[in-house]
Amino acid sequence: MKLKLTDVSLCFTVIRLSDTEEEQNNLTGTEGGNITLPDPVLERGYLLYEGNVIAQVINRVLIIDEGIYINKLHWNNNSGLFTITDLQKRDSGIYKIDSKKGVISTKSIYSLTVYGKMVFFFQTCSRHSDSCYLLCAVDKAAEITLWWYKDEEVVNQSSSAGSLPLTVTKQDLSSSYRCVAGNPAEERTLLVDLQTFCGENSTAVQNNTESRHRKIILMVTLSLGSYLLA
């Protein structure tokens, strides 16, 4: 009796339990503000800063490993999300979450950049019979872009200087003007009432030939929104 070998197709299913791919995200924040890391730790896991464990979750309980984070770092036991509060520039850096659920481990990496709060300056430099010279400026101007808008049109823009001038003619006093300052973390807007600062009844000018300086300084707070100078 002869045995005849036939082709046999064998199908193997290989199940591999391994770490998921690490996700890298860029995050931005502002001094004094808060940032929530978007990936959760639901059961157990670790939060690392620059390679060092600063907190861990064990049996759904947060344990802070670095004392400076005791009142600064919070973990929501419902969402599983970490929140860093009262941000400072020194908090910039690489954060890593290592979340473990059963035999599955999920790792996420974040590069956080914290920017200083913007301090807005608006200045009516001079007023003449046929024009008005305005200046919008920002303190701590690193990575800040300034725009002057006339209605919805950008009429001047700069990302290389901390101040941006604008000359408004008498014919344009009825238009709406605003100065916008922005960096990767936030954007601020100042609405300018030209009739108040450049109109014929403005106290910025004593008569049609003499110019006079006025200056208004406004510190922009953390709340988002627009501010009307009036």
C-alpha positions as semicolon CSV with decimal commas, in nm:
position;residue;x (nm);y (nm);z (nm)
1;M;0,000;0,000;0,000
2;K;0,139;0,333;-0,104
3;L;0,070;0,658;0,068
4;K;0,021;0,949;-0,162
5;L;0,112;1,289;-0,029
6;T;-0,119;1,564;-0,134
7;D;-0,084;1,935;-0,088
8;V;-0,222;2,039;0,241
9;S;-0,280;2,403;0,318
10;L;-0,224;2,485;0,678
11;C;-0,350;2,810;0,822
12;F;-0,191;2,944;1,134
13;T;-0,333;3,231;1,329
14;V;-0,079;3,410;1,541
15;I;-0,211;3,626;1,818
16;R;0,038;3,881;1,942
17;L;-0,032;4,080;2,253
18;S;0,192;4,381;2,240
19;D;0,207;4,752;2,300
20;T;0,019;4,971;2,059
21;E;0,216;5,224;1,863
22;E;0,313;5,536;2,052
23;E;0,121;5,847;1,952
24;Q;0,300;6,180;1,951
25;N;0,109;6,504;1,998
26;N;0,213;6,867;2,025
27;L;0,033;7,060;2,298
28;T;0,045;7,428;2,387
29;G;-0,049;7,615;2,702
30;T;-0,027;7,959;2,860
31;E;0,136;8,058;3,188
32;G;-0,118;8,033;3,468
33;G;-0,351;7,814;3,262
34;N;-0,430;7,443;3,263
35;I;-0,373;7,161;3,015
36;T;-0,549;6,823;3,003
37;L;-0,361;6,535;2,842
38;P;-0,606;6,379;2,596
39;D;-0,539;6,006;2,653
40;P;-0,676;5,838;2,968
41;V;-0,546;5,599;3,230
42;L;-0,859;5,410;3,332
43;E;-0,728;5,128;3,551
44;R;-0,356;5,157;3,610
45;G;-0,064;5,331;3,450
46;Y;0,206;5,595;3,475
47;L;0,268;5,957;3,383
48;L;0,628;6,046;3,304
49;Y;0,795;6,383;3,252
50;E;1,128;6,385;3,069
51;G;1,161;6,011;3,135
52;N;1,089;6,025;3,510
53;V;0,771;5,889;3,669
54;I;0,585;6,179;3,832
55;A;0,256;6,000;3,905
56;Q;0,092;5,661;3,881
57;V;-0,257;5,519;3,902
58;I;-0,296;5,191;4,090
59;N;-0,638;5,034;4,147
60;R;-0,793;5,362;4,027
61;V;-0,609;5,564;4,292
62;L;-0,369;5,847;4,203
63;I;-0,025;5,839;4,363
64;I;0,200;6,145;4,317
65;D;0,568;6,053;4,302
66;E;0,707;6,408;4,274
67;G;0,622;6,652;4,552
68;I;0,598;6,958;4,326
69;Y;0,296;6,799;4,154
70;I;0,089;6,736;4,469
71;N;-0,134;7,042;4,417
72;K;-0,052;7,083;4,049
73;L;-0,143;6,749;3,892
74;H;-0,496;6,609;3,901
75;W;-0,649;6,285;3,775
76;N;-1,020;6,239;3,702
77;N;-1,127;5,891;3,811
78;N;-1,427;5,904;3,577
79;S;-1,257;6,011;3,253
80;G;-0,910;5,886;3,346
81;L;-0,754;6,211;3,223
82;F;-0,458;6,394;3,377
83;T;-0,473;6,774;3,411
84;I;-0,172;6,994;3,487
85;T;-0,271;7,325;3,649
86;D;-0,100;7,661;3,702
87;L;0,127;7,611;3,403
88;Q;0,471;7,772;3,402
89;K;0,732;7,783;3,128
90;R;0,938;7,527;3,320
91;D;0,653;7,278;3,264
92;S;0,741;7,265;2,893
93;G;0,884;6,931;2,787
94;I;0,803;6,572;2,699
95;Y;0,525;6,388;2,884
96;K;0,448;6,021;2,840
97;I;0,144;5,821;2,946
98;D;0,175;5,444;2,989
99;S;-0,176;5,309;3,037
100;K;-0,234;4,943;3,116
101;K;-0,564;4,760;3,087
102;G;-0,544;4,386;3,127
103;V;-0,256;4,265;2,911
104;I;-0,278;4,565;2,677
105;S;-0,045;4,862;2,723
106;T;-0,106;5,192;2,544
107;K;0,163;5,458;2,533
108;S;0,123;5,820;2,426
109;I;0,382;6,096;2,405
110;Y;0,316;6,470;2,426
111;S;0,546;6,762;2,361
112;L;0,415;7,051;2,570
113;T;0,518;7,413;2,509
114;V;0,408;7,675;2,762
115;Y;0,399;8,037;2,642
116;G;0,406;8,353;2,852
117;K;0,090;8,558;2,894
118;M;0,060;8,833;2,638
119;V;0,047;9,193;2,755
120;F;-0,129;9,411;2,496
121;F;-0,041;9,774;2,433
122;F;-0,252;10,008;2,221
123;Q;-0,123;10,358;2,162
124;T;-0,256;10,659;1,975
125;C;0,078;10,810;1,884
126;S;-0,038;11,119;1,699
127;R;-0,343;11,279;1,543
128;H;-0,336;11,523;1,253
129;S;-0,608;11,692;1,054
130;D;-0,614;11,423;0,785
131;S;-0,471;11,111;0,954
132;C;-0,423;10,924;1,279
133;Y;-0,119;10,711;1,366
134;L;-0,189;10,403;1,581
135;L;0,045;10,148;1,736
136;C;-0,042;9,801;1,861
137;A;0,228;9,622;2,061
138;V;0,276;9,310;2,271
139;D;0,519;9,248;2,552
140;K;0,701;8,911;2,552
141;A;0,678;8,901;2,174
142;A;0,844;8,562;2,113
143;E;0,656;8,367;1,844
144;I;0,375;8,624;1,834
145;T;0,207;8,749;1,519
146;L;0,026;9,084;1,507
147;W;-0,252;9,181;1,265
148;W;-0,439;9,504;1,200
149;Y;-0,786;9,447;1,053
150;K;-1,000;9,702;0,873
151;D;-1,346;9,548;0,884
152;E;-1,263;9,189;0,773
153;E;-0,953;9,276;0,569
154;V;-0,596;9,241;0,698
155;V;-0,425;9,575;0,632
156;N;-0,098;9,516;0,818
157;Q;0,075;9,212;0,965
158;S;0,403;9,126;1,135
159;S;0,551;8,814;1,292
160;S;0,901;8,953;1,340
161;A;0,837;9,251;1,568
162;G;0,657;9,317;1,893
163;S;0,475;9,623;1,759
164;L;0,268;9,703;1,452
165;P;0,182;10,057;1,334
166;L;-0,117;10,171;1,134
167;T;-0,204;10,503;0,975
168;V;-0,575;10,572;0,937
169;T;-0,697;10,848;0,709
170;K;-0,994;11,071;0,784
171;Q;-1,199;10,896;0,515
172;D;-1,165;10,561;0,696
173;L;-1,281;10,669;1,042
174;S;-1,620;10,506;0,986
175;S;-1,463;10,163;0,932
176;S;-1,417;9,904;1,206
177;Y;-1,058;9,844;1,318
178;R;-0,913;9,584;1,547
179;C;-0,569;9,459;1,643
180;V;-0,518;9,085;1,688
181;A;-0,221;8,920;1,858
182;G;-0,169;8,546;1,852
183;N;0,078;8,271;1,930
184;P;0,034;7,892;1,906
185;A;-0,139;7,887;2,246
186;E;-0,384;8,178;2,234
187;E;-0,523;8,473;2,044
188;R;-0,627;8,814;2,175
189;T;-0,828;9,091;2,010
190;L;-0,856;9,463;2,078
191;L;-1,140;9,657;1,920
192;V;-1,050;10,021;1,855
193;D;-1,310;10,299;1,858
194;L;-1,158;10,538;1,603
195;Q;-1,412;10,810;1,673
196;T;-1,292;10,820;2,033
197;F;-0,922;10,826;1,955
198;C;-0,901;10,980;1,610
199;G;-1,227;11,167;1,553
200;E;-1,259;11,545;1,535
201;N;-1,387;11,557;1,893
202;S;-1,102;11,345;2,023
203;T;-0,906;11,498;2,309
204;A;-0,597;11,357;2,140
205;V;-0,582;11,676;1,934
206;Q;-0,611;12,035;2,048
207;N;-0,670;12,181;1,701
208;N;-0,635;12,085;1,336
209;T;-0,261;12,147;1,321
210;E;-0,131;12,041;1,660
211;S;-0,082;11,675;1,753
212;R;-0,082;11,540;2,102
213;H;0,020;11,199;2,239
214;R;-0,211;10,965;2,421
215;K;-0,135;10,620;2,551
216;I;-0,352;10,342;2,681
217;I;-0,212;10,019;2,818
218;L;-0,430;9,715;2,866
219;M;-0,312;9,392;3,024
220;V;-0,494;9,103;2,866
221;T;-0,627;8,855;3,119
222;L;-0,663;8,482;3,077
223;S;-1,026;8,501;2,972
224;L;-1,087;8,477;2,599
225;G;-1,272;8,750;2,419
226;S;-1,250;9,097;2,279
227;Y;-1,192;9,420;2,461
228;L;-1,343;9,750;2,351
229;L;-1,131;10,056;2,404
230;A;-1,369;10,340;2,465
